[in-house]
Amino acid sequence: MILPFFDYGATLFSNVSECHLNTLYSLQKRAGKLILGVPRDTSTEFVLKELKWQPLQVRWKKQVLTYVFKSLYGLAPPYLDLFDFTDHSYLPHNRLFISQPSKLTLYNQLPKSVEQIHDLDDFKTFMKSHVV
């Protein structure tokens, strides 16, 4: 119930300042501790493990990579298609954040074996073992 709020803006959050990211990370930790009903000084690692949550930066990284993969293989809806720059009139303003080259750089940093993957489920399985 909490994670979708953090996930919703994954592509936008990857472009904000470290100060704002730290605020979001703190909110994730605090939310987890409230859900578990544990003291504030409980370790974050314990909370994340107990809730089976990944740190936000890992979740966001996987989401951005999934968006790039979907765009590369024509699986993304038009408003998320990173590589269709022909008609911008229908796109929301945040298109500028989604199309930034940092997303492609992140994808290009994956092992070369990712080029052999053309199925979304296989790609998600690949990320479980390669994206930390």
Secondary structure, DSSP 8 states (H G I E B T S, - for coil): --HHHHHTTHHHHTTS-HHHHHHHHHHHHHHHHHHHT--TTS-HHHHHHHHT---HHHHHHHHHHHHHHHHHTT-S-GGG-TT--S--TTS-TTHHHHT-HHHHHHHHTS-GGGGG---HHHHHHHHHHH--
